[in-house]
Amino acid sequence: MDNDRHALLVVDMQNGFCHPDGSFPRVGRGLEGAMEAVANAAVAVGQARAAGVPVVFTRHVYRPGRPDEGAALIRNSPELAGVSGLAAGTWDAEVCDELGCGPADLVVDKVRFDAFQWTSLEPLLRGLGVTALMICGVVTNICVETTARSAFMRDFPVTLLADCCAAKTRRLHDLSVEVLSSYELAEIASVTGGFDAGDPLGRAGGVPSRTAGLVTPGW
């Protein structure tokens, strides 16, 4: 990975998932430690921006009337439509303010767990010359893990920023991190453990991903 060009991929850190007033908390599907993960991700985003590392945000959003939600996801979370969860153009669907995502940022909208499925993510990354990914976001064991697996199968080495992710419970989060690590689908790092998303290889004396450890500090 020593010659890889990295990008930071921030998966679905939207108000609907993470904010206490978002649709998922309102229907009883809130994520444990979500805003702590957002705060850590904001550090990673700042590090990447300062170093000129590309940052790509994904949003899980549905068109008016939700024709693109699909039968499987409707069965998975039927109550979401009743609160217009993740509806395009709403506050719920927007990236959390703490991450500073603006009109000039790279944003990829999706309608499935896998951020690569039916989106422009892969051609965008290839066009930017990206060969390796740092991934963070929510939900750890669903969209984050699915996207990390998909990136691995597309030959992108993956570093998962574990303390910048959250799931419904910390047990589910930890299990997902363990699966990705034990099967060598991703290296595990944490910004609170010293990892610098602006210097993922540790060339400036920081903590490179391969030595950043599995434990999520403070969890």
DRENPA-3360 file (N, C-alpha, C; in nm, 2 decimals, always signed):
BEGIN
1 = MDNDRHAL = +0.08/-0.12/+0.00/+0.00/+0.00/+0.00/+0.08/+0.13/+0.00 ~ +0.22/+0.11/+0.00/+0.31/+0.23/+0.02/+0.29/+0.33/-0.09 ~ +0.25/+0.29/-0.21/+0.23/+0.39/-0.32/+0.09/+0.42/-0.35 ~ +0.00/+0.37/-0.26/-0.14/+0.40/-0.29/-0.18/+0.54/-0.27 ~ -0.28/+0.59/-0.35/-0.34/+0.72/-0.33/-0.47/+0.69/-0.26 ~ -0.49/+0.75/-0.14/-0.60/+0.72/-0.06/-0.71/+0.83/-0.08 ~ -0.83/+0.79/-0.05/-0.95/+0.88/-0.03/-1.02/+0.84/+0.10 ~ -1.09/+0.93/+0.16/-1.17/+0.91/+0.27/-1.31/+0.90/+0.23;
9 = LVVDMQNG = -1.38/+0.78/+0.26/-1.52/+0.76/+0.22/-1.60/+0.76/+0.35 ~ -1.69/+0.86/+0.35/-1.78/+0.88/+0.47/-1.92/+0.83/+0.43 ~ -1.95/+0.72/+0.49/-2.08/+0.65/+0.45/-2.19/+0.69/+0.54 ~ -2.29/+0.76/+0.48/-2.43/+0.78/+0.53/-2.43/+0.85/+0.67 ~ -2.34/+0.93/+0.70/-2.34/+1.01/+0.82/-2.44/+1.12/+0.81 ~ -2.57/+1.09/+0.80/-2.68/+1.18/+0.78/-2.76/+1.20/+0.91 ~ -2.83/+1.31/+0.91/-2.91/+1.34/+1.02/-3.01/+1.23/+1.06 ~ -3.07/+1.17/+0.96/-3.16/+1.06/+0.98/-3.11/+0.95/+1.06;
17 = FCHPDGSF = -2.98/+0.91/+1.04/-2.92/+0.80/+1.11/-2.86/+0.85/+1.24 ~ -2.80/+0.96/+1.24/-2.71/+1.00/+1.35/-2.76/+1.10/+1.45 ~ -2.84/+1.20/+1.41/-2.89/+1.30/+1.49/-3.00/+1.25/+1.58 ~ -3.00/+1.29/+1.71/-3.11/+1.25/+1.80/-3.25/+1.27/+1.75 ~ -3.27/+1.38/+1.66/-3.40/+1.41/+1.61/-3.42/+1.34/+1.47 ~ -3.33/+1.26/+1.43/-3.34/+1.20/+1.30/-3.45/+1.09/+1.30 ~ -3.48/+1.04/+1.18/-3.58/+0.95/+1.16/-3.56/+0.81/+1.23 ~ -3.43/+0.76/+1.22/-3.40/+0.63/+1.28/-3.42/+0.63/+1.43;
25 = PRVGRGLE = -3.36/+0.73/+1.50/-3.40/+0.74/+1.65/-3.55/+0.75/+1.68 ~ -3.62/+0.82/+1.59/-3.76/+0.85/+1.62/-3.84/+0.72/+1.60 ~ -3.79/+0.63/+1.52/-3.87/+0.50/+1.50/-3.81/+0.39/+1.58 ~ -3.72/+0.42/+1.68/-3.66/+0.32/+1.76/-3.54/+0.25/+1.71 ~ -3.48/+0.30/+1.61/-3.36/+0.24/+1.54/-3.24/+0.32/+1.56 ~ -3.23/+0.40/+1.67/-3.11/+0.48/+1.69/-2.98/+0.40/+1.70 ~ -2.87/+0.47/+1.68/-2.74/+0.41/+1.68/-2.66/+0.45/+1.81 ~ -2.61/+0.35/+1.88/-2.53/+0.38/+2.00/-2.40/+0.45/+1.97;
33 = GAMEAVAN = -2.38/+0.56/+2.03/-2.25/+0.63/+2.01/-2.24/+0.70/+1.88 ~ -2.36/+0.73/+1.81/-2.36/+0.79/+1.68/-2.29/+0.93/+1.67 ~ -2.33/+1.02/+1.76/-2.27/+1.15/+1.76/-2.12/+1.16/+1.80 ~ -2.08/+1.06/+1.88/-1.94/+1.05/+1.91/-1.86/+1.01/+1.79 ~ -1.92/+0.92/+1.71/-1.86/+0.87/+1.59/-1.86/+0.99/+1.49 ~ -1.96/+1.07/+1.48/-1.96/+1.18/+1.39/-1.85/+1.28/+1.43 ~ -1.83/+1.30/+1.56/-1.73/+1.40/+1.61/-1.59/+1.34/+1.57 ~ -1.57/+1.21/+1.58/-1.44/+1.16/+1.54/-1.42/+1.16/+1.39;
41 = AAVAVGQA = -1.53/+1.14/+1.32/-1.52/+1.15/+1.17/-1.49/+1.29/+1.13 ~ -1.54/+1.39/+1.20/-1.51/+1.53/+1.16/-1.36/+1.55/+1.17 ~ -1.30/+1.49/+1.27/-1.15/+1.51/+1.28/-1.09/+1.44/+1.16 ~ -1.13/+1.33/+1.12/-1.07/+1.26/+1.01/-1.09/+1.34/+0.88 ~ -1.21/+1.40/+0.86/-1.24/+1.48/+0.75/-1.15/+1.60/+0.74 ~ -1.13/+1.66/+0.86/-1.04/+1.78/+0.87/-0.90/+1.74/+0.83 ~ -0.85/+1.63/+0.88/-0.71/+1.59/+0.85/-0.70/+1.56/+0.70 ~ -0.80/+1.50/+0.64/-0.79/+1.46/+0.50/-0.79/+1.59/+0.42;
49 = RAAGVPVV = -0.88/+1.68/+0.45/-0.89/+1.81/+0.37/-0.76/+1.88/+0.38 ~ -0.70/+1.89/+0.50/-0.58/+1.97/+0.52/-0.46/+1.92/+0.43 ~ -0.47/+1.78/+0.41/-0.36/+1.72/+0.34/-0.39/+1.70/+0.19 ~ -0.51/+1.75/+0.15/-0.54/+1.73/+0.01/-0.59/+1.59/-0.03 ~ -0.63/+1.51/+0.07/-0.68/+1.38/+0.04/-0.83/+1.39/+0.00 ~ -0.87/+1.33/-0.11/-1.01/+1.34/-0.14/-1.10/+1.29/-0.04 ~ -1.21/+1.36/-0.01/-1.32/+1.31/+0.08/-1.45/+1.29/+0.00 ~ -1.51/+1.18/+0.01/-1.63/+1.15/-0.06/-1.74/+1.11/+0.04;
57 = FTRHVYRP = -1.85/+1.18/+0.03/-1.96/+1.15/+0.12/-2.07/+1.07/+0.05 ~ -2.12/+0.97/+0.11/-2.24/+0.90/+0.06/-2.36/+0.94/+0.14 ~ -2.48/+0.94/+0.07/-2.61/+0.96/+0.13/-2.70/+0.86/+0.09 ~ -2.77/+0.80/+0.18/-2.88/+0.70/+0.15/-3.01/+0.78/+0.14 ~ -3.06/+0.80/+0.02/-3.18/+0.89/+0.00/-3.28/+0.82/-0.09 ~ -3.41/+0.86/-0.07/-3.52/+0.81/-0.16/-3.59/+0.92/-0.23 ~ -3.63/+0.90/-0.35/-3.71/+0.99/-0.43/-3.85/+1.01/-0.37 ~ -3.91/+1.12/-0.40/-4.05/+1.14/-0.36/-4.14/+1.02/-0.40;
65 = GRPDEGAA = -4.22/+0.97/-0.30/-4.30/+0.86/-0.32/-4.22/+0.73/-0.30 ~ -4.09/+0.73/-0.29/-4.00/+0.62/-0.25/-4.01/+0.50/-0.35 ~ -4.02/+0.53/-0.48/-4.03/+0.41/-0.58/-3.90/+0.34/-0.58 ~ -3.79/+0.40/-0.54/-3.66/+0.33/-0.54/-3.62/+0.26/-0.41 ~ -3.71/+0.26/-0.32/-3.68/+0.20/-0.19/-3.66/+0.04/-0.20 ~ -3.75/-0.02/-0.28/-3.74/-0.16/-0.30/-3.81/-0.24/-0.19 ~ -3.86/-0.36/-0.23/-3.93/-0.45/-0.14/-3.85/-0.49/-0.02 ~ -3.73/-0.53/-0.04/-3.65/-0.58/+0.07/-3.63/-0.47/+0.18;
73 = LIRNSPEL = -3.60/-0.35/+0.14/-3.58/-0.25/+0.24/-3.71/-0.20/+0.30 ~ -3.82/-0.21/+0.23/-3.95/-0.17/+0.29/-3.98/-0.28/+0.40 ~ -3.95/-0.40/+0.37/-3.97/-0.51/+0.47/-3.88/-0.49/+0.59 ~ -3.76/-0.44/+0.56/-3.66/-0.43/+0.66/-3.69/-0.32/+0.76 ~ -3.75/-0.21/+0.71/-3.78/-0.09/+0.80/-3.91/-0.03/+0.75 ~ -4.02/-0.09/+0.77/-4.15/-0.04/+0.71/-4.19/+0.09/+0.77 ~ -4.15/+0.11/+0.90/-4.20/+0.24/+0.97/-4.13/+0.36/+0.92 ~ -4.02/+0.35/+0.84/-3.94/+0.46/+0.80/-4.02/+0.55/+0.70;
81 = AGVSGLAA = -4.10/+0.50/+0.62/-4.18/+0.58/+0.52/-4.28/+0.67/+0.59 ~ -4.33/+0.62/+0.71/-4.43/+0.70/+0.78/-4.37/+0.83/+0.84 ~ -4.24/+0.84/+0.85/-4.18/+0.96/+0.90/-4.10/+1.03/+0.79 ~ -4.12/+0.99/+0.67/-4.05/+1.04/+0.55/-3.90/+1.03/+0.57 ~ -3.85/+0.92/+0.63/-3.71/+0.90/+0.66/-3.63/+0.90/+0.53 ~ -3.52/+0.98/+0.54/-3.42/+0.98/+0.43/-3.47/+1.03/+0.30 ~ -3.58/+1.10/+0.30/-3.64/+1.15/+0.18/-3.55/+1.26/+0.12 ~ -3.53/+1.25/-0.01/-3.44/+1.35/-0.08/-3.49/+1.49/-0.06;
89 = GTWDAEVC = -3.40/+1.58/-0.04/-3.43/+1.72/-0.02/-3.47/+1.76/+0.12 ~ -3.47/+1.67/+0.22/-3.51/+1.70/+0.35/-3.39/+1.71/+0.44 ~ -3.41/+1.77/+0.56/-3.30/+1.78/+0.66/-3.25/+1.64/+0.70 ~ -3.35/+1.55/+0.71/-3.32/+1.41/+0.75/-3.21/+1.34/+0.66 ~ -3.22/+1.38/+0.53/-3.13/+1.31/+0.44/-2.99/+1.38/+0.42 ~ -2.98/+1.50/+0.48/-2.85/+1.57/+0.47/-2.74/+1.52/+0.56 ~ -2.62/+1.54/+0.52/-2.50/+1.50/+0.60/-2.50/+1.59/+0.72 ~ -2.46/+1.53/+0.83/-2.45/+1.60/+0.96/-2.37/+1.72/+0.95;
97 = DELGCGPA = -2.41/+1.83/+1.00/-2.34/+1.96/+0.99/-2.20/+1.96/+1.04 ~ -2.18/+1.87/+1.14/-2.04/+1.87/+1.20/-1.93/+1.83/+1.10 ~ -1.98/+1.76/+0.99/-1.88/+1.72/+0.89/-1.85/+1.82/+0.78 ~ -1.92/+1.93/+0.78/-1.89/+2.04/+0.69/-1.90/+2.01/+0.55 ~ -2.00/+1.92/+0.51/-2.02/+1.89/+0.37/-2.09/+2.00/+0.30 ~ -2.03/+2.06/+0.20/-2.09/+2.17/+0.13/-2.12/+2.14/-0.02 ~ -2.17/+2.24/-0.09/-2.21/+2.22/-0.23/-2.09/+2.18/-0.32 ~ -1.97/+2.22/-0.28/-1.85/+2.18/-0.36/-1.79/+2.05/-0.33;
105 = DLVVDKVR = -1.85/+1.98/-0.23/-1.79/+1.85/-0.19/-1.84/+1.74/-0.28 ~ -1.77/+1.63/-0.28/-1.80/+1.51/-0.36/-1.91/+1.42/-0.28 ~ -2.03/+1.41/-0.34/-2.14/+1.34/-0.27/-2.19/+1.24/-0.37 ~ -2.21/+1.12/-0.32/-2.27/+1.01/-0.40/-2.39/+0.96/-0.33 ~ -2.51/+0.97/-0.40/-2.63/+0.92/-0.34/-2.66/+0.78/-0.38 ~ -2.72/+0.70/-0.29/-2.74/+0.56/-0.31/-2.87/+0.52/-0.25 ~ -2.92/+0.40/-0.29/-3.05/+0.35/-0.24/-3.03/+0.20/-0.19 ~ -2.91/+0.15/-0.18/-2.89/+0.02/-0.13/-2.77/+0.02/-0.03;
113 = FDAFQWTS = -2.75/-0.08/+0.05/-2.65/-0.09/+0.15/-2.51/-0.06/+0.09 ~ -2.48/-0.12/-0.03/-2.35/-0.11/-0.09/-2.34/+0.02/-0.17 ~ -2.25/+0.11/-0.13/-2.23/+0.24/-0.19/-2.18/+0.23/-0.33 ~ -2.14/+0.11/-0.38/-2.09/+0.10/-0.51/-2.21/+0.05/-0.61 ~ -2.31/+0.00/-0.55/-2.42/-0.06/-0.63/-2.51/+0.05/-0.69 ~ -2.51/+0.05/-0.83/-2.59/+0.15/-0.91/-2.56/+0.29/-0.88 ~ -2.43/+0.32/-0.85/-2.39/+0.46/-0.82/-2.27/+0.49/-0.91 ~ -2.22/+0.62/-0.90/-2.10/+0.66/-0.97/-1.98/+0.65/-0.89;
121 = LEPLLRGL = -1.99/+0.58/-0.77/-1.87/+0.59/-0.68/-1.74/+0.53/-0.74 ~ -1.75/+0.41/-0.80/-1.63/+0.35/-0.86/-1.57/+0.44/-0.97 ~ -1.65/+0.48/-1.07/-1.58/+0.57/-1.17/-1.53/+0.70/-1.11 ~ -1.59/+0.75/-1.01/-1.54/+0.87/-0.94/-1.41/+0.84/-0.88 ~ -1.39/+0.74/-0.81/-1.27/+0.70/-0.74/-1.16/+0.68/-0.85 ~ -1.19/+0.60/-0.95/-1.09/+0.57/-1.05/-1.05/+0.70/-1.12 ~ -1.14/+0.79/-1.15/-1.11/+0.92/-1.21/-1.02/+1.01/-1.13 ~ -1.04/+0.99/-0.99/-0.95/+1.07/-0.90/-0.81/+1.00/-0.88;
129 = GVTALMIC = -0.80/+0.89/-0.94/-0.67/+0.81/-0.93/-0.66/+0.75/-0.79 ~ -0.77/+0.72/-0.72/-0.77/+0.66/-0.59/-0.74/+0.51/-0.61 ~ -0.65/+0.46/-0.52/-0.63/+0.31/-0.52/-0.65/+0.25/-0.39 ~ -0.68/+0.33/-0.29/-0.70/+0.27/-0.15/-0.80/+0.36/-0.08 ~ -0.88/+0.30/+0.01/-0.98/+0.37/+0.08/-0.97/+0.37/+0.23 ~ -1.00/+0.48/+0.29/-1.03/+0.48/+0.43/-1.18/+0.50/+0.44 ~ -1.24/+0.41/+0.52/-1.39/+0.41/+0.53/-1.43/+0.44/+0.67 ~ -1.54/+0.52/+0.69/-1.60/+0.54/+0.81/-1.75/+0.57/+0.79;
137 = GVVTNICV = -1.83/+0.57/+0.90/-1.97/+0.60/+0.88/-2.06/+0.51/+0.96 ~ -2.18/+0.50/+0.91/-2.29/+0.42/+0.97/-2.37/+0.35/+0.86 ~ -2.43/+0.24/+0.89/-2.42/+0.16/+1.01/-2.31/+0.06/+1.00 ~ -2.23/+0.05/+1.10/-2.10/-0.03/+1.09/-2.13/-0.17/+1.02 ~ -2.22/-0.24/+1.08/-2.24/-0.38/+1.03/-2.34/-0.39/+0.91 ~ -2.38/-0.28/+0.86/-2.47/-0.29/+0.74/-2.41/-0.21/+0.63 ~ -2.43/-0.08/+0.61/-2.38/-0.01/+0.49/-2.23/+0.00/+0.49 ~ -2.17/+0.02/+0.61/-2.02/+0.03/+0.61/-1.95/-0.10/+0.58;
145 = ETTARSAF = -2.00/-0.20/+0.65/-1.93/-0.33/+0.62/-1.96/-0.38/+0.47 ~ -2.08/-0.36/+0.43/-2.12/-0.40/+0.29/-2.03/-0.33/+0.19 ~ -2.01/-0.20/+0.21/-1.93/-0.11/+0.12/-1.78/-0.15/+0.13 ~ -1.74/-0.18/+0.25/-1.60/-0.23/+0.27/-1.57/-0.36/+0.20 ~ -1.66/-0.45/+0.21/-1.65/-0.58/+0.13/-1.65/-0.55/-0.02 ~ -1.74/-0.46/-0.06/-1.75/-0.44/-0.21/-1.62/-0.37/-0.25 ~ -1.56/-0.28/-0.17/-1.44/-0.22/-0.21/-1.32/-0.32/-0.22 ~ -1.32/-0.41/-0.12/-1.22/-0.52/-0.12/-1.23/-0.60/-0.25;
153 = MRDFPVTL = -1.35/-0.63/-0.30/-1.37/-0.71/-0.42/-1.34/-0.63/-0.54 ~ -1.32/-0.50/-0.53/-1.28/-0.42/-0.64/-1.14/-0.38/-0.64 ~ -1.06/-0.45/-0.55/-0.92/-0.43/-0.53/-0.88/-0.30/-0.47 ~ -0.96/-0.24/-0.39/-0.93/-0.12/-0.31/-0.89/-0.17/-0.18 ~ -0.76/-0.16/-0.13/-0.73/-0.19/+0.01/-0.81/-0.09/+0.10 ~ -0.86/-0.15/+0.21/-0.95/-0.07/+0.29/-0.89/-0.06/+0.43 ~ -0.90/+0.07/+0.48/-0.87/+0.09/+0.62/-1.00/+0.14/+0.69 ~ -1.05/+0.07/+0.79/-1.17/+0.11/+0.85/-1.14/+0.19/+0.98;
161 = LADCCAAK = -1.19/+0.31/+0.98/-1.17/+0.40/+1.10/-1.28/+0.37/+1.20 ~ -1.25/+0.27/+1.29/-1.35/+0.21/+1.38/-1.42/+0.31/+1.47 ~ -1.34/+0.41/+1.52/-1.40/+0.50/+1.62/-1.48/+0.61/+1.55 ~ -1.49/+0.60/+1.41/-1.57/+0.70/+1.33/-1.69/+0.62/+1.28 ~ -1.73/+0.51/+1.34/-1.84/+0.43/+1.29/-1.93/+0.41/+1.41 ~ -2.06/+0.37/+1.38/-2.15/+0.33/+1.49/-2.26/+0.24/+1.44 ~ -2.31/+0.16/+1.53/-2.42/+0.06/+1.49/-2.53/+0.07/+1.60 ~ -2.63/-0.01/+1.58/-2.74/-0.01/+1.68/-2.69/-0.04/+1.82;
169 = TRRLHDLS = -2.60/-0.13/+1.83/-2.53/-0.15/+1.96/-2.38/-0.16/+1.94 ~ -2.31/-0.14/+2.05/-2.16/-0.15/+2.03/-2.12/-0.29/+2.01 ~ -2.20/-0.39/+2.06/-2.17/-0.53/+2.03/-2.17/-0.55/+1.88 ~ -2.28/-0.51/+1.81/-2.29/-0.53/+1.67/-2.17/-0.45/+1.60 ~ -2.14/-0.33/+1.64/-2.02/-0.26/+1.59/-1.90/-0.34/+1.60 ~ -1.87/-0.39/+1.72/-1.75/-0.47/+1.75/-1.74/-0.60/+1.67 ~ -1.85/-0.66/+1.66/-1.86/-0.79/+1.58/-1.82/-0.76/+1.43 ~ -1.87/-0.65/+1.38/-1.84/-0.62/+1.24/-1.70/-0.58/+1.22;
177 = VEVLSSYE = -1.64/-0.51/+1.31/-1.50/-0.48/+1.31/-1.42/-0.60/+1.31 ~ -1.46/-0.70/+1.40/-1.38/-0.82/+1.41/-1.39/-0.90/+1.28 ~ -1.51/-0.91/+1.22/-1.52/-0.98/+1.10/-1.43/-0.93/+0.99 ~ -1.43/-0.79/+0.97/-1.35/-0.73/+0.87/-1.20/-0.75/+0.89 ~ -1.17/-0.74/+1.02/-1.02/-0.76/+1.06/-0.98/-0.90/+1.04 ~ -1.05/-0.99/+1.10/-1.01/-1.13/+1.11/-1.00/-1.20/+0.97 ~ -1.08/-1.15/+0.88/-1.07/-1.21/+0.74/-0.99/-1.12/+0.65 ~ -0.92/-1.02/+0.71/-0.83/-0.93/+0.64/-0.89/-0.86/+0.52;
185 = LAEIASVT = -1.02/-0.83/+0.54/-1.09/-0.74/+0.45/-1.06/-0.60/+0.47 ~ -1.01/-0.56/+0.58/-0.98/-0.42/+0.61/-0.88/-0.42/+0.73 ~ -0.79/-0.32/+0.72/-0.71/-0.29/+0.83/-0.79/-0.19/+0.92 ~ -0.77/-0.20/+1.05/-0.85/-0.13/+1.15/-0.76/-0.01/+1.21 ~ -0.82/+0.10/+1.22/-0.75/+0.22/+1.27/-0.85/+0.30/+1.35 ~ -0.79/+0.40/+1.43/-0.88/+0.49/+1.50/-0.81/+0.63/+1.51 ~ -0.89/+0.73/+1.49/-0.83/+0.87/+1.50/-0.80/+0.90/+1.64 ~ -0.87/+0.85/+1.74/-0.84/+0.88/+1.88/-0.72/+0.80/+1.92;
193 = GGFDAGDP = -0.68/+0.70/+1.84/-0.56/+0.62/+1.87/-0.44/+0.68/+1.80 ~ -0.45/+0.79/+1.73/-0.34/+0.86/+1.67/-0.33/+0.85/+1.52 ~ -0.43/+0.78/+1.46/-0.43/+0.77/+1.31/-0.46/+0.90/+1.25 ~ -0.39/+0.94/+1.14/-0.41/+1.06/+1.07/-0.46/+1.04/+0.93 ~ -0.59/+1.07/+0.90/-0.64/+1.05/+0.77/-0.58/+1.13/+0.66 ~ -0.50/+1.23/+0.70/-0.42/+1.31/+0.60/-0.29/+1.24/+0.57 ~ -0.25/+1.15/+0.65/-0.12/+1.08/+0.64/-0.14/+0.93/+0.67 ~ -0.22/+0.86/+0.59/-0.25/+0.72/+0.63/-0.14/+0.62/+0.63;
201 = LGRAGGVP = -0.03/+0.66/+0.57/+0.09/+0.57/+0.57/+0.19/+0.60/+0.68 ~ +0.16/+0.71/+0.76/+0.24/+0.75/+0.87/+0.37/+0.80/+0.83 ~ +0.38/+0.86/+0.72/+0.51/+0.92/+0.67/+0.56/+1.03/+0.75 ~ +0.47/+1.10/+0.82/+0.51/+1.22/+0.90/+0.53/+1.18/+1.04 ~ +0.53/+1.05/+1.07/+0.56/+1.01/+1.21/+0.43/+0.97/+1.28 ~ +0.32/+0.97/+1.22/+0.19/+0.94/+1.28/+0.18/+0.78/+1.29 ~ +0.05/+0.74/+1.32/+0.03/+0.60/+1.33/-0.03/+0.54/+1.20 ~ +0.04/+0.46/+1.13/-0.01/+0.41/+1.00/-0.12/+0.30/+1.04;
209 = SRTAGLVT = -0.20/+0.28/+0.94/-0.32/+0.19/+0.96/-0.28/+0.05/+1.01 ~ -0.17/+0.00/+0.96/-0.14/-0.14/+0.99/-0.10/-0.16/+1.14 ~ -0.07/-0.05/+1.21/-0.03/-0.06/+1.35/-0.13/+0.01/+1.44 ~ -0.25/+0.05/+1.39/-0.34/+0.13/+1.47/-0.42/+0.05/+1.56 ~ -0.43/-0.08/+1.55/-0.49/-0.16/+1.65/-0.64/-0.18/+1.62 ~ -0.69/-0.28/+1.69/-0.83/-0.32/+1.68/-0.92/-0.25/+1.78 ~ -0.87/-0.21/+1.90/-0.95/-0.16/+2.00/-1.00/-0.02/+1.97 ~ -1.12/+0.01/+2.00/-1.18/+0.14/+1.97/-1.16/+0.22/+2.10;
217 = PGW = -1.07/+0.32/+2.11/-1.05/+0.39/+2.24/-1.18/+0.45/+2.29 ~ -1.20/+0.44/+2.42/-1.31/+0.50/+2.49/-1.44/+0.42/+2.48 ~ -1.44/+0.30/+2.41/-1.56/+0.22/+2.39/-1.55/+0.10/+2.48;
% end
